[in-house]
Amino acid sequence: MELVIRDGACGYGNKNIIRDISISIKSGEILCILGPNGVGKTTLFKTILGFLKLQSGEILLDNENIRTWSKKRLAKAISYVPQEHTPPFPFSVFDVVLMGRTAHLDMFASPSKKDKEIAEQAIDTLKISYLKNSIYTEISGGERQMVLIARSLAQQANIMVMDEPTSNLDFGNQIRVLQQINNLANKGFGVIMTSHFPDHAFLCSTKAVLMQKNNKFIVGNVDDVITEENLKSAYGINVKIISIKNENGEIIKSVVPLLN
């Protein structure tokens, strides 16, 4: 599956937040969106998910314009992983993951045996079976993030939209979540994620979008987008990009801020 935004304009009412943006992502790719607060990352996500109407341009899924799609049909194609979610009731982890099957159920229908099996598979894929019967609100932040990704996986949408999936996680859990995102891409899912850490783009992304104020954005391959000059322009700070080799001899880049 391929999602394409062509000359898109996003915003609220008559107010443009983003204009003339064009991006694409295919199954198996990871697109990382970076940029300072207030440049429109959340607005872009809400538009992709159908919460906001595209002001101009078009969003295509496999060359079909999604403008007239129902919310249910869109949910079968695109899933959403929020950066934080606190349900109003103390659901079990299994029940939270099972909620991912909602888009596939008729109104007032209960989850079938197959739906429960798909939820089980999602939990197994994320390696969180030990949490299955735990109360979602009582587990750690890193565990909750894995549960939300499992819920998205149970939705069986080809494109996953993740809003800062490593937000508020400690260093170890950040890397574990990124590893799972890489695994999902290897399984053929397309992932669009936001992050405040350029290193995350180097670690797992195929493509990147660096958004700036005044409707400026750079779209392309990670190495072409995440440069010292571009990061200084976006964030107003000096950085140095260094390269190191991992255990497999692969070159890994990292961004080091230079304090005055």
N, C-alpha and C positions, 0 to 999 in steps of 0.2 A: 504494500500500500504506500502511496505517496501523498503527503499533504503539501499543498502549495498555497502560499499567500501572494497574490499578485497585485501590486500597486495599492496595497491596503491602507485605508485611513480609519483610525479608531479614536473613540472619544465618548463624551457624554453629551447627549442632546446635540446642539450645534457646535459644541466646542471640540476642536481637534486636539488630541494629545499626540498622536502619531500620524504621519502622512507619508504616503508613497513608499511603504515598506514592502519588500519582496523577499520572501524566504521560502525554502523548501526542505522537506525531510522525508526520507524513505525508510521503510522497514529495515531495521538493523543499524540505523544511524542514531547518534545522540547529538542534539543541538543544545548548546549551553548559551543562555542569554545572560549577559552581565551588564552592569551599569549602576550609577549612583541612584539613590532613592529619588522618586518623583519624576523619572523620565518616561514612565509608561509601561513598565514590564507587566504589572498586574492588569492594566487596561488591555494589553495585547492578549494575555491569557484569557481574560473574560470574554473577549471577542472570539477567540478560537473555540471556546467552550459553548458559545451561543448565548451567554448571559448578557452580552451587549451586541447590538446590531452593528454590522460593518457599515461605516458611513459611505465608503466608496471602495472600488476595487472588487476583488473576489477571493473567496477561499474555496479551494478545490480539493476533493478527495478522489484520487484516481480519475482525474479530469472531470469530475461531476461537481457542479456548484452546490454547496451545502445550504445556500440561503433559504431554501424552502423545506429543508429537512425538519422532521419532527424532533423534539428533544429526545425521545426514546431511540430513534434511529441514530441520532448523533452520539448518544451514550454507548451504543453498540460499537461505534468506530473510534471514539476518543474517550479515554478515562482521565480522571483527575486525582492527583495526590496532593492534598493541601499541606501547608507547612505545620499546621497545628489543628487538632480536632478533638473536642471534648464532648462526647455524647451526653444528652440530658439524663440518661439512665445508665446504671452500671452493667452494660452488656458484657458478655464473655468475648474473648478474642475471636472464637469461632463465629459468633453471631455477627461481629463487626465485619469479618471477612465475607460472610454469607451475604451481607448487604450489597456486595458487588454484583450480585445476580439480579438485582431489582430491575435493571433495564431489560431483562429477558423474561420477566414475569408479566402475565396479564393482570389487569386491575383486580385487586382483592385475592389473587391467587397466592398460595403458600409455596415456599421452595420445595422442589421435588427431590427425589433421591439423587438424581443426576446433578442438580444444583449443589447439593451438599457434598457430593463427590468432587465437584470442581473446586469448591471452597477448600476441601481437604488437600487437594493437589496443590493449590496455591500456597497453603500453609507449609506443605512439605517442600515446595520449591524454594521458599525463603528460609528454610531450615529453622522454623520457629514452632515446630510441633509441640515442644515442651511448654509452650504458652497457651495451647489450644483452650484449656478450661479456665485460664486465669481471667480475672476481671480487668478489662481494658484500662480503666482509669487508675488501676493500682500498679501497673507495670512501668518501667523506666521510659524516658523520652525516646531513646534509641530503639527500644522494643516496640513502642507505639508507632514509630515511623516505619518499621518493618511490617507491622500489621496493616498499615494504610497502603503500603505497596502491594501486599498480598491481596487486599480488597480490590485494588485496581487490577491486579492480575486475574482475579476471579471474574471480573467484568468482561474479560476476553476481548477487549478492544485492541486494535493493532497499534494505535498511537496513544502514548501515555504523556500527560502533561503534569509536571511536578514542580510545585511552587516551593523553591528553596528546601529541597528534601533533607538537607543536612543542618537546617536552622536549629540553633540551641542544643546541638549535640556535641559531646566531647570529641576529642581528636580521634580516638579509636573508633567510635561509632560513626563518625563522618566517613572514615575510610571503608568501614563495613557496608554502609549504605551505597557508597560509590561502586564498590565491588559488585553489589547486587544489581545496580543499574547497568554496569557493564555486562553482567550475565544475561540480563533481559534483552539487551541489544544483540547479544550473541545468539539468543533464541529467536530473533527476528522481529522484536518489537522496535518501534520507533519511539524515541524519548525526547521530549522537549523539557528542559529544566532551567530554572533560574538559580543563580548563585552569586554571592558577594565575594567569592574567592577565585581569582583567575587560575590558581593552581588546579582547581577542579576541572576546568576546561582542558588543561593539559593532561590530566590523569585519565579522563574517560570520554572526551567529546570528539566527534568527527568534524563538526562545524561549530561556529560561534557567531553570536551577534553581540556587538559592544554598542550599547545605547548611551547617548549623551544628551545633554540639555539642548534645547532649541531644535528638536527633531533631527538631530544628527545621529547616524548609526552606521556601523561598518559591519558587513556581512561577508562571510567567507570561511575558508579553512582556518582551523585554530591558530596555526603558526603565522598566518598572514594577518589575523585580527588581533591576537594578543601579543602586541609588541610594546616595547618601552615607551615609544612615542605616543602610541594610541592610548595606553593606560594613563599617561601623564595628562593627555588632553581630556580624558573622561573624568578622572578623579582629582586632578590638580595636585598630584604628588609625584616625586621622582622615584623610579623603581629601577631595579636591575634584574634582567632575566638571565638565570644561570642554567647550565646544562650539566647533568650528571648521568652516569651509567648505572642501570640497575643490575641485579644478579644475572640477568639474561643477556647483558650487553646492550640493552636497548637504551636509547637516549631519552631521558626524562627532563623536562624543563620545569623550572620553579621561579616564582616571582618574589624578589626580596625588596621590601620598601626601604628607601634611604631616608633616614631621619635627619632633619637639619641640625 
